[in-house]
Structure formats: C-alpha cells, structure tokens
Amino acid sequence: MIEQLISLSLRNRFLVLLIAAGMFGWGALSVQSSKIDAIPDLSENQVIVFTEWMGRSPEIIEDQITYPLVTNLQGLPRVKYVRGSSMFGMSFVYVVFNDDVDVYWGRDRVLERLNYASRLLPEGVTPTLGPDGTGVGHILWYTLDAPGMDLGEQRAIQDWYVKFALQNVQGVSEIASFGGFQKQYQVTINPSKLDFYGLAFQDVIRSLRVNNNEAGGRKFEMSDVGYIIRTTGYLKSIEEIANLALRSSNGNPIYIRDIATVQMSGEPRLGIFDLNGQGEVVGGIVVMRYGENADQVIDRIKEKMVDVSKGFPEGVKFNIIYDRSELIRESVSSIKTTLIEEMIVVSLVVIVFLFHWRSAISIIIQIPITIAGSFILLNAFNITSNIMSLTGIALAIGVIVDNGIIMAENAYKHLSVRYSELNPGDDSNHKDDRITSGDHDKTYPA
C-alpha cells in the first residue's frame, strides 16, 4: 500500500504539488477564521438552574427546592450526573451532559422538565436557567468612572442603560452588574403604632399593591375623536407612598406615614466592590456565549462602548479593568514568534547537516504545510487556537522534521547502494557520500 502510494506520487509530481499548495491555501484561510482565546475551555458541558427564595435557610432551600429539582432532572437523556447546591435564599442545580451533546439541545431538555418540576415547588418560586456561557466566559470587566455621582445613580445607569445596550452585542450571553446600590422604596413599619391603630402587616401590603396599579377602561368616541380611558396609579415618589390611606378611624383616615417611615434606599448587600483601595465602584462583567470567538467578541464590545458612552451624563466614562484580548494577543504573539524561530533554526540545521538543497527543501516545505493542516483540523473539530493547542503545534515541528530527515537519509542511502551495485568499479565518488544521523544503521525497503 505504502509502496504504491509512493510510486503514484512520484509519477504524478505536479498533482502532489498542487494538492500541497491547495492544502496550504486552505490552511491559511483556516488561520484567519480560527477562534482565538488565551486559555482552553476545560469546563464541563453543563446547564445551571438557579432558583431564588430569599429569606429561607439552607435547610429549607435544600428540602423544598434543590431536592425536588435534582430528583426530577436526573431522568434527562444523555446526562452524566446532576449536582445540587443550597445556600441562604438560593439554590443551584448543575445538570452535566455528555461532552458530545449540543449545549442548546441540553437547555431545551432542561426547560421541558422544569415545566413539570415547577409544580412541586413552593408558590411564587420560579427556577430559571443560567447564562449559556462557560467557566472561562468572563472576557471583560469594566467600571463606570463617574466622579461626584452617588453609587445609586451609577448602578441605575448600569442596570437600565449600559446593560441593555451591551447585551445586544453578538456573542454576549450576559452582562452581570456589580457594585453600588439598587434603589428601592423602603417602608419601615413601627409595630407599636400598627397595634395602636388595630392594623395588620397584611393591610399595609394590600394597600401598596392596590394603589400601585393601572387599570384599563375602554375606547370612548366623541365628535369623531376616539379617546382611550384608563387609570394610572403607579407610585412615583416617597410622598405618594406615605399618603396612601389604610383605613379610616372615627372618620379620620389612617395613612402609611402614621404607622411607618418611607424612604429611598438601597437593597441590602452581602459585599462591596472596591477598586485599588480607592473606594467603591459600579460596573459589569461581560460573559461570552458558548462557542464564540473571544477576540472578536471583545472587539465588538469595545466598539459598542464607544456608542454607549455618547449617552452618558457629562463626566461619566468607561474604565476597563480586565481585558482578555491583551492576554490573547500576547499569548498568540509569543507562540507565533516561537513558531517562526523554530522554522528558521530547523531550516538552517537541515541545510547545514544535509548539505543537499533538494533534500533540505523537501523537508523544510513540510513545516508550513503541516501547520496549515493543523489549523484545518482545529476548525473542523471546533477547537480554539489557545496556548495549549499552539504549543502542541510548536512541539510537533521537531517530530515533523525528524521524520523527514530519516526518510531522506534512508532514501539517499539506498540510492547510493543501488548505484554501487550497478557500477561496482566506480565507488570513489560515492564511498562516503551519504547523509549521517543517529539512525543511519536502520534499514528500510527501497
């Protein structure tokens, strides 16, 4: 088989060169379209189910949320295992699929099963799927540089303007906000006053819900003009909340301000985000979607940031604190320099030791063609060009050259022997004219 292949190649040299040139061109295009990242994605093929039930202990979360979800998700097809984690007010369930399962197919199967499992959970508790990102999906972190602006206003800009704009960028799975205060109206009830007026805690909640609503009416036509009738009752200020009536006592209304204190404040926090010891900041984390090109997604995010910053209040701007594109470019540049240096050194060594330009060229030309073929396979198997994959290519250059040298040496050796057999009296010019290496005593079929 091998002898026939070699004979066929020798009889069709032009075709072999054409195939090699085509492979090299295909590989060059594959290099341009290859997904680039600094580190390989070694995370499991998993779908995360997140459930929030604030104020409950981990034991209650485990018994009423995590356990029902884990037991119902275990029967999904092509699942390795299901793991659950419970903490104060939150439940996480990790559904790990086989490596060959498409992540979006797995998310669909989990959603189908959650439609049934949700009926087993407490009222008002709704499980949700985590972002379709990976363990190495955090590709960019940024903060808002807003001197003189309070943290609540910064968080409002982040949550209601920046987040929605950046989430539309192709390849972005989620923009996770951090830092600052999430503004909210807080009604602090005085239990003594509540008992004095004979009210219950539910009376206050009912009043807030009823008065913070909008009701629809109908379309009313008058003088060939149509009017839409509706009532708008959304609360818009602290004063409106404080002046809500709970009930009347002896003809006098009892307002919320009589039994509680209303104020604008921030949601309770479990921690803060400090930057370089200079104080708290507000920002976000860009989470890349599964299977995307990290380098291209970061470039798109930066372009979008330029447009988003035009709508900022005066003095507010982005401050990028973590940018993986710098690590990607440094890693790729380092490996690229190593590859070029290896190719130059190997070429010089081959030329010097073989001292036969046709043999040297046949060996040297294998290096770029093999590297090009490697990128074709990387794209075919959807493997990113990262430190590990590029380092493997760099290490393989030695093996490629070594095989070429051995084959050239033995081919030249057998040709010399054959020439000596055909010309037994003329061995002065070919006595020692052969390629030397550590494997020159090996015999191979001619």
Order of alpha helices (4+ residues) and beta strands (2+ residues): alpha-alpha-beta-alpha-alpha-beta-beta-alpha-beta-beta-alpha-alpha-beta-beta-alpha-alpha-beta-beta-alpha-beta-beta-alpha-beta-beta-alpha-beta-alpha-alpha-alpha-alpha
